[in-house]
Amino acid sequence: MLGLSLDLAPERYPVIRNFKRTATVIGVVAVSSASLVACGNSSDEGTASSSSSASASSSESEGASDLTGQTGQLVAEGATSQQNAMDYFGSRYSEEVPGANLAYNATGSGNGIKNFIANQATFAGSDSALKDDEVQKAADRCGGNEAWHLPFVIGPVAIAYNLDGVDELNLTVDNIVEIFQGKITKWNDPKIAESNPDAELPDENISVVYRSDESGTTDNFQKFLAAASDGKWEGSGKAFPAAVGAGANGSTGVSEQVNSTPGAITYVEAGFAENKANIDFGNGPVELTPDTVGKALDTMTFKTEGHNMVVDSAALFASNEAETYPLVLTTYEIVCSAGYDKQTSDMVKDFLNVALDSQDDELAAEGFIPVKGAHADRLREAVNAIG
């Protein structure tokens, strides 16, 4: 389905990155909220102005979409897990539509949804779907129109660890549950040793690191633990239980804390992980690779119909087929299906079309899965249907 070329080698993903191609995007993230765009009848869409050269630059690129060429600043907010992808998409967006740029504020899924609903962001990036009590609020924000979940950014979640002398680590789902519950506290615990007969596991304390901020990554990780362990994990939601371990803010924060703490372990997007454990989902240890992730994504189904695409994560997470890695994070761009003013609508559609045109090796090098085939077609149809 995906034709992946993702290279998950640790050296491709340093935690502190030099985004040489994204200077424009980074420079605009700190722009005052006074320039934030609004939905409905608002006419103060930044200082956006129409361009008569609708798609001149895009037509030069093979397979590129027809773009309106609407200029101005597009403000979005949300998941830190997709920040690197947004930086890349934003850079491409500025190249394809001169005079347009994206300001993506990576404050976490919870804040992204909050500020989308509050009309302070044009769209939200979120690792989780809207809650039941947020659906109507989002529709109200969209002028009475449905908010759509578009699963644009797809990346595997790794169990990252820092264990000197252990280059390969196998963990069962039950091991992971008990580590994060605080029931397994030593790396040489017999339950871990059973899955690692050839490793010299140290008599060292396990230091659990979790996301201290509300996070869609946390929400999905807890859903995975519950689904894959037949309910042995009882936590849920975007806030991780604080009873065990220490918290750190954002994907960069948890990865940095693990890298600086011997014996530490966390859950984080693959692009932020240096050492990744193989996970036994029920049919032997599975390495996180493009093939094993792609095989899991082939089974992806949706709870909703039409252009609103909420992934059935429970079904995905419960998969235990051999050589399949189902611990995959699907990050949504939550957009108004209609209700934007014309300038905003054009900018949203331009940006998302450019993002779809950028599902390439460079995105893969950031640790994400380029969407191809049927799913890319679904997303394209939805983007072009935005009113």
N, C-alpha and C positions, 0 to 999 in steps of 0.2 A: 504493500500500500504506500509506503513512504519513500523508498529509494534513498535511505539515509546515508550520509557521509560523515556522521558525527564522530569526532575524535575526542574521547573522554580522557585522554592522558592528562595527569595532574599538571604537567608543565604548561598546558594550554590555558589553565585557569588560576592564575595567581589571585589571591584575595584582594590585594591592592593593585588595581589595574591602571594602565596608562591608556586611556581612551583617546588616542590621538585623533581618531576620526570623528569624535563627538564633542569637540570643544564648543561648538555652537549650542548644542543642546544643554550641556552642563551650565553654560553661561546664562541661560534663560530660566533655569529652574528656580532661582531665587527671586524672580520678578514678583513685585507686590501683588497681593490678591485683588488690588483695585482693577487689574486688567483681566480678571477672570470673566469667562463668558457665561451667558445665561441662555435659558431655553425659552420657548414661547414667543412672546411679542417683543422681547428685548431688542433694542436696536443698537446698543453700545457694544458691538462685538469687537472689543479692542479698538484698533484703528484700521481694521481690515478694509481693503478696497478690492473691487472686482478687477479681474484681468481679462482682457479680450482675447489673449492668446491662450485659449482654454487648455489645450493639451499639447502644445508644441514640444516641450521638453520631453514629455512622457512618450510621445510617438517615436522618438529616436531610439528608444530602448526596445530590444526584441521582446515581445510578449508583454510589454508594459500596458497598463490600463489607460483609457482616456480619462484625463483629469480636467477639472474645471479651471484650475490655475488660480483659485481664490487665495489671496495673500492674507497675512495676519498671523497672530499668535494663537495656537490651540493649547489650552490648558487642561491637563488631566492629572489624576492623582490616584495612588493606590499601592498595590503589592510591590514590595521590594524584590520579590522573586523574579519579576519580569523587567527590572530596571535596565539590565544590560541589553535586553532585546529592545526596549523602548529607546535607549540611547542610539542603537543602531538604526532602528526604524526612523527615528527623528532626524538623524543625519541624512538618510536617504531622502526623506520627505523634503528637507531644505534644498537638497540637490535637484530634485525633480520639480519642485515648485518654488523658484526663487522668490524671496519675499515672504515665505511662510515658514513657520517653525513650531516645534512642539516643546512645551514646558511640562515635563512629567515630574511630579513631586512624589518620590517614593517614600511615603509615610506609613505604608501598611494597608492591607485590604480594608480593615475597619474604617480607617480615616478616609480612604478613597470613596467608599460607599456613602459615608456620612456627608462628605462634601459634595458628592454628586447629587444626593437627595436635597441638600441645602442650596443647590444651584450655584455652587462655587467651583465646580469643575465640569467640563463639557462631557467627559466620560470617566468612568472609574475602572481601574485595573484591580481585579479581585481574584484570589485563589478559591473563593467560595461563592456560591450562588446567593442571591438575595434571600434573606429570611422571609418567612410568611408575612411578618408584620412590616417588612420593608417594601414588599411588592407594590402595594397601593401607594405608599409614599413616593416611590420612584415614578409610578404612573402619574401622580399629581405633579411631580417636578417636570414631567414630559408633556404637560398640557393635557393630561387625560389619556395619553397614549402609552401603550405597553413599553416597558424597558426590556431590551433584548440582551441575552447573554451570548456573546460571541467568543467561543474558546479559541483564541488566537495564538497564545504562547503556551507551548507544551514542552515540559521538561521533566526528566526523572528526578526523584528525590533520593538522595543518598543517605546512608548511615555513615557519617564521617567519624573517624576515630584517630587518636594520637597514641600509638603504642610502640615504643622503641623496640626494634628487632623483630616486629611482626609485620611482614610485608603483605601477607594475605590472611584475611580473617573471615571465617564463616560464622554466621549467626542465624539461628532459626527465628521464626516469628515469635515463638514463646520466649526465647532468650531476650529479644528486644523488649517485649512487654515487661518481663521481670526486671530488666535493667532499669527501665524508665519508671517502674513502680518502686524501685529501691530494694527489691527482693534478692537480686544478684548484685553484690557489691565488690567482688574481687574478679580480676581478669582471669585468674586461674581456677575459677569456680568449675567444678566437675561438669556442670551443664554446658558450659562453653567449651571446655576441653574435649568433650565428647564429639563435637563437630569439627575439632581442629587437632586431630591426632598427630600431625606432623609439626605443629607449632610449639615453640617454647613460650608458653604464656607466663608472664611474670606474676609474682605475688604482689600485686599492685592494686590500690583502690581505684574503682571506676568513678570518674567525675562526670556526672550528667550535666549537660548544658542544654537549655531549652530557650525558646523565644520568649522574652519578657513582655514584648508588645503583642497586642492582639493581631493575629496573623491567620490568613487563609492557609498558609503552609501548615501551621499547627492544627487547624481545623481538619484538613485533609489527612494529616499524619494520624490524628486520633481516630478518624473514620477508618483509615487503613488498619490500625491496630485492632479495632473492634471487629471489623469484617473478617480479617485474616486469622484472628485468634478465636473465632467463635464466641465472641463476647467476653473474653478474659480481661480485656481492657474496658473500663467503665467510664473513662473521661470523654468529654465531647466539647466542641466549640472552639472558638478562636483563641481562648486563653488556656495556656498549658497549666496543669496542676503544679503548684509551687512547692509541694511537700518534699520533693526530691531534687537535689541539684541546685544549680545557679542559673540565673537568667541573663541573657544578653539581647541587645536590641538589634533587630533586623538580621538578614541573611549574612551580611558582612560581619556583624557583631558576633554571632554564634561561631562562625568559622574561624575568626581571629582568636576567640577565646579557646577553642579546641586546639588550634595550632600552637598556642602558647602554654597549654596545660597538659603535662604528661598524664596519660591515663584517661583523657577526656573522650567523650562521645556526644554526638548530637545528630539531629536530623536537619538536612539542609539541601537546597537544590544542587544538583550535580556539578554545575558550573562553579560552585563555591567550595567544593570538597577536594581535599588533597588525597587522603586515603579513604577509600570506599570499601565497606564490607560487602562480601557476597551474602545474599539472603536466601535461605532455604524456605520457600513458600509452601513446601509440602512435597516437592518432588526433587529434592537435592539442591545444593547451593547454586545460585544463579548469579553470574557476574553481570554488572550493569554495563551493557554494550548497546550500540545502535540496533543490532539484530534482536536482542532480548526485549528491549523497550518497544521496538516496532511490532514485534509479535503480539505484545499486550495491547497495543493501540488498535490492532486489527479487530479487536473484539469490542471496541468502544461503542456504547449505545447511549441514547438520550432519554431523559424523563419527559421531555416536552416535545412539541411538534412545531413544524414551520421554521421560521427564522430565529426563534427563541430556543437556543440550544443548551440546555442544562444537562451535563454529562451524568449518567448513572454511575457515580463513583463507587457505590457499594458493590455493584456487579463487577466492576473493573478490579477493585481491590481484592475481592474474594477469589479471583482467578489463581489457580495453582498448577497450571499446565507446565510441563517440563520446559526448561530453557525459555521461560517467559518472566519478564520483570514488570509486574503490574503497579509498582509503587511510583505512579506517574502523576504529576501535578498539571492540571489543565487550568490555565489562568484566563479568565474572561476579560474582555473589554465590555463593560456594561454601558450600553448606549440607549438613547431615546430612539424608538422606532420611527417617531415623527414628533413634531412640536418644536424642533429647532427653527430659528429664523434661517432665511436662505443662505446667508453667509456662513453661519455655523454648520449647517447641513453640508454645504459644499466642502468645507474644510475637513469635517469628520470623514466624509466619503473619500476625499483625496488621500488623507493620511492612511486610512485603513486599506485602500487599494494599493498604495505604495508599500505598506507592510506586507501585503500578500505577494507583491512582486519581489519582495526581499526574503523569501523563504529559500535561503541558499547556503552555501558552504560557510560563509562568514557568520551567519546566524548559528549554524551548527558548531562552529568553533567557540562560540560563547556558551555552549552547553545545552542548547535547545534543540528540539526536534522540528526541522522544517516540515510544514504541512504540505501534503501533495494530494493529488487524485481527488476522490469524491469529497473529502472533507474540505479541501481548498475550494472546490466548486461550490459547496454549500455556503461557505463563508463569503465568497464573492457575490453570490446571489443575494445574501442578506445585506451586505454593505450597499449594493446598488439599489436595494429596496428601501433604504432609509429615506424618510420623507423630509 
